[in-house]
Amino acid sequence: MNNIEDVIMKVMTEPDFAEALLASPGAVLQAEGIEATPEILQVLAGLKVEELRVMAEKFSNQGIAM
């Protein structure tokens, strides 16, 4: 798996990970080996944990990840 797939899986399966990602997206993404671009940070800004999980599930269901 590549790093973004790992992040998507963690969002869907690890409750604390999604919360940490939204609380400190730059640091969490960097720790996962993903550059926190302004576009990524903008998408994550203001999301709630449940919204992030729904988004991750849609990506994985569409075959974008995994």
C-alpha positions, 0 to 999 in steps of 0.5 A: 500500500502507498501512504495515502491508502494507509492513511485512509485505512487508518481513518476508517479503522482507528478512531483516535487516528482520525481525531489526531489527523483533524487536530494536527493534519500537517504533523500527522501527514508528515509522520505518514510520509505525505506532504501536507500541501495547502490543498490537502490542508484546506480539505481537512480544515473544518471537517468533523471526524464522521465527515472524514470517515465518510469521505475515506469510505467513499474513496475506498469504495470507488477504488481510489484507494486499496 
